[in-house]
Amino acid sequence: MSPDNERRARVALSFLAQPGDLVLGAALRTRTASEVLALVAGADADGQAALADQVADRALESAIQRWRDRLGEVPTRARLAAWQEIGLRLVMPGDSEWPTQLDDLGDARPLLLWVRGTADLRFACLKSVSMVGSRAASGYGNHVAVEMAAVLAEHAVTVVSGGAYGIDASSHRGAMAADGVTVAVLAGGLEFGYPRGHEELFRAIAAHGVLVSECPPGRGPTRPGFLVRNRIIAALSRGIVVVEAALRSGALNSARHARELCRPVMAVPGPVTSEQSAGCHELIRDYGAMCVTCANDVLDHIGGSGGTGGTLRIGPAVPRDMLDPAALAVLEELPLRGGRGPASIAVRAGVDLDTALRCLGLLAAGGFAERCEAGWRARKTV
Amino acid sequence: MSPDNERRARVALSFLAQPGDLVLGAALRTRTASEVLALVAGADADGQAALADQVADRALESAIQRWRDRLGEVPTRARLAAWQEIGLRLVMPGDSEWPTQLDDLGDARPLLLWVRGTADLRFACLKSVSMVGSRAASGYGNHVAVEMAAVLAEHAVTVVSGGAYGIDASSHRGAMAADGVTVAVLAGGLEFGYPRGHEELFRAIAAHGVLVSECPPGRGPTRPGFLVRNRIIAALSRGIVVVEAALRSGALNSARHARELCRPVMAVPGPVTSEQSAGCHELIRDYGAMCVTCANDVLDHIGGSGGTGGTLRIGPAVPRDMLDPAALAVLEELPLRGGRGPASIAVRAGVDLDTALRCLGLLAAGGFAERCEAGWRARKTV
């Protein structure tokens, strides 16, 4: 079975099963995607009995029946190519852009991710924090989200959120205002991001970071889809901050996922007279969430640069090992003091200018490099 | 040595030593107050050597020398009587009004307390919470203090505070607004309460509860006196709530005393953009203070009525045992349902009306009785 076949099979399955389908996740522990797809596609009129013999698993058998009904939704190669032409790319387990911390989700690990944007998803999330909260945020909540995200971005921490109105949008905007990288994990497909009112925001995020979804591009978000999506927001980063949340807010669901994944759960307090802070206070009071009042508190909890918290859980122990040869060559040519222009770096590293620029973007997102007045330099802390 | 002599000796010592003097506290573990006073007063010109022989404790010897210099400050009997005539009373360890939880302070236990007001200090503090915070409180902080104190008062919880401007005053006022009992522990003497701007407030507190000080009546508060006073605020109640406090606020000192006394320390969160909440957030974040957003959270932590938290630490296991015969007789005549008027209660209990009213006040402060439309009834929860 060629890797290409396996990729195509995963894409097909992502159009058949719902995101986070645990039966499919369990099946993929012992079978390749191509094998599972063959079970779905392969049955003829008398296939029913044959299938039962083949899978010997009632849950899987019944799931396969369901998936079979949707085989018509699998897109043609031309359709897939068209999506790639409008800037969507597919990232799968094993790809260099795959964020390995998603493997912590076990059988609920996404089959694949659709990604759009200039940043490298894996590098962007190496040092990242998820910031979530109410759509109907208060002026206070939005203010705190913008400030916190901006300071995190100044510390080269990527801000992960859900692209929704309110706290999500303020978090993305705060990160971008400080020229940082931000990742929006959307519940619907990326062909048309949801909410539609955020078209401009999503365009900006694609320019400064990445948009991510496990949903097929054309599909709109569903109510359960938001909750399933939240596990990715929790799993991608080193910890989650609930900035503002009423009781029963969806943001608390993201916090629960983070707790289950052993990621630090943090909450920002607010006036006890504000319903929009009641969920945060509940997290602190009843669920042991850490009370954080500023970005520095957050950095303390996620172990900052050189810290220990979370470092071993996500990404490799020595992130430098993950760099491809071109990026390593570019990194070698970055001075620790002063700076060097991209053209000069490209010549010294023996790569063309486009490659140098791509590598510099990756290195910046990974915390290895930073822009300075004289061009680019290596960061000392990694 | 008669108890009267012992009382007089304690009063005299309270004019010689500073409040919370640990050397005096240690000396009173093995000597009576009269014996210590005799050591202070008894030496003649050659007394120096004799004293060293008698005490065999350098710290005590040097303290006695200091106290000797102040013997002139001990008031005459006439002066003491004058203070009692303006409504001040003395409460000492062993008295029925002495709050036994102050014994948790060990050698720092007050020698005695000056008390003014209609409530019985011991009964009032049986079920009590200390509320403290900034003098320069925000509108938010004052609002929260008033609300929280009022709801605590509605649950028959006495509010203990320090009588200062800001959160202290709002806490006292909230309790009184709900017809509750409140206790103000002042750092200066009660003859003229400090701050002077609170003359009216102190008059109201004396009518609804008690003013308390370990300082001699005529003495003004000193800067260290405020810090020493804070240990009493912490020790009197079942737990402390810091409503609003900047970093380095004196309220945090009270919280530290409470922690040392194993009383629950609670803090009210507020906007992270407010300096007046930074101390509260620090307590929650770094010192394990419990995040409380309303009076019900506080009731949960102090074990409310029928709860366990703190119940055994302060007051006897069966508070009913502490009632004097008249109060017990009155309690016997309180119905559980409906209610009964004071005159009828007095006749049934075989006491005069004044005694019945006094006892009803004590029983209410102790959580045994409550007012209702038809007069008075017994509370079921105790």
Chai-1 contact restraints between the chains, C-beta under 6 A:
chainA,res_idxA,chainB,res_idxB,connection_type,confidence,min_distance_angstrom,max_distance_angstrom,comment,restraint_id
A,Y140,B,P271,contact,1.0,0.0,6.0,A-B,restraint_1
A,P269,B,P269,contact,1.0,0.0,6.0,A-B,restraint_2
A,G270,B,P271,contact,1.0,0.0,6.0,A-B,restraint_3
A,P271,B,Y140,contact,1.0,0.0,6.0,A-B,restraint_4
A,P271,B,G270,contact,1.0,0.0,6.0,A-B,restraint_5
A,P271,B,P271,contact,1.0,0.0,6.0,A-B,restraint_6
A,V272,B,V268,contact,1.0,0.0,6.0,A-B,restraint_7
A,V272,B,T293,contact,1.0,0.0,6.0,A-B,restraint_8
A,H281,B,C291,contact,1.0,0.0,6.0,A-B,restraint_9
A,H281,B,T293,contact,1.0,0.0,6.0,A-B,restraint_10
A,I284,B,C291,contact,1.0,0.0,6.0,A-B,restraint_11
A,R285,B,C291,contact,1.0,0.0,6.0,A-B,restraint_12
A,C291,B,H281,contact,1.0,0.0,6.0,A-B,restraint_13
A,C291,B,I284,contact,1.0,0.0,6.0,A-B,restraint_14
A,C291,B,R285,contact,1.0,0.0,6.0,A-B,restraint_15
A,T293,B,V272,contact,1.0,0.0,6.0,A-B,restraint_16
A,T293,B,H281,contact,1.0,0.0,6.0,A-B,restraint_17
